[in-house]
């Protein structure tokens, strides 16, 4: 996902397809150039909601590009995201 410019990234919220039925295994990576990504969060969605689930990142992350990798779920190799929302701010001038 290209944010257009580099931003301070505070959290990423993901709405999972059938998120109340599956535990999705995911990782979130950030990049400034779209080529070299650094993983900043890894986990399991929890399988309890189709609504947004917010994943708060440690302070100080700056990035233009966000990559979400899904490594299947607790039932099969299916991966499904219905929406993504990024919370952050512009860099100070």
C-alpha positions as CSV (number, residue, x, y, z in Angstrom):
1,X,0.0,0.0,0.0
2,X,1.5,3.4,-1.1
3,X,0.6,6.2,1.3
4,X,1.9,8.8,-1.3
5,X,4.5,10.3,1.1
6,X,6.4,9.2,4.2
7,X,4.2,9.3,7.3
8,X,4.5,8.6,11.0
9,X,2.7,5.3,11.4
10,X,0.9,4.6,14.7
11,X,-1.3,1.6,13.9
12,X,-2.8,-0.5,11.1
13,X,-6.4,-1.7,11.3
14,X,-7.5,-4.7,9.3
15,X,-11.0,-6.0,8.7
16,X,-10.6,-9.8,8.0
17,X,-12.9,-11.7,5.6
18,X,-15.0,-14.0,7.8
19,X,-12.9,-12.7,10.6
20,X,-15.3,-14.1,13.2
21,X,-14.6,-17.6,11.8
22,X,-10.9,-17.8,11.2
23,X,-7.7,-16.9,13.0
24,X,-5.5,-15.3,10.3
25,X,-1.7,-15.4,10.7
26,X,-0.2,-12.1,9.6
27,X,2.8,-9.8,9.5
28,X,3.0,-6.1,8.9
29,X,6.1,-4.6,7.2
30,X,7.0,-1.0,6.4
31,X,9.3,0.6,3.8
32,X,10.4,4.0,2.7
33,X,11.4,2.9,-0.9
34,X,8.9,0.1,-1.7
35,X,11.8,-2.3,-2.1
36,X,13.3,-3.1,1.3
37,X,10.6,-3.8,3.9
38,X,11.1,-4.3,7.7
39,X,8.7,-6.4,9.7
40,X,7.2,-4.4,12.6
41,X,4.4,-6.6,13.7
42,X,3.5,-10.3,13.6
43,X,0.6,-12.1,15.1
44,X,-2.8,-13.8,14.9
45,X,-6.0,-12.0,14.2
46,X,-8.0,-13.7,17.0
47,X,-10.9,-15.0,15.0
48,X,-13.6,-13.0,16.8
49,X,-14.7,-10.1,14.6
50,X,-15.4,-9.1,11.0
51,X,-15.0,-5.4,12.1
52,X,-11.6,-3.6,12.1
53,X,-9.0,-5.0,14.4
54,X,-6.4,-2.4,15.3
55,X,-2.7,-3.4,15.6
56,X,-0.8,-0.7,17.4
57,X,2.9,-0.3,16.4
58,X,5.7,0.9,18.6
59,X,6.4,4.7,18.5
60,X,8.8,6.1,15.9
61,X,7.9,4.2,12.7
62,X,8.1,6.2,9.5
63,X,7.1,4.8,6.2
64,X,5.6,5.4,2.8
65,X,4.7,1.8,2.0
66,X,2.9,-0.8,4.1
67,X,2.9,-4.5,3.3
68,X,0.5,-7.0,4.9
69,X,1.5,-10.7,4.5
70,X,-1.1,-13.3,5.4
71,X,0.2,-16.8,6.0
72,X,-3.1,-18.7,6.0
73,X,-5.4,-19.3,8.9
74,X,-6.3,-21.9,11.5
75,X,-8.3,-23.9,9.0
76,X,-6.6,-23.6,5.6
77,X,-4.2,-21.5,3.5
78,X,-6.9,-19.0,2.6
79,X,-6.2,-15.3,3.1
80,X,-8.9,-12.6,3.1
81,X,-8.9,-8.9,3.9
82,X,-11.9,-6.7,3.3
83,X,-10.5,-3.3,4.4
84,X,-7.4,-1.7,5.7
85,X,-7.1,1.5,7.6
86,X,-3.8,3.3,8.6
87,X,-3.6,5.7,11.5
88,X,-0.7,8.1,11.6
89,X,0.3,11.6,10.9
90,X,2.3,13.7,8.4
91,X,5.9,14.4,9.2
92,X,6.7,17.8,10.8
93,X,8.2,20.2,8.3
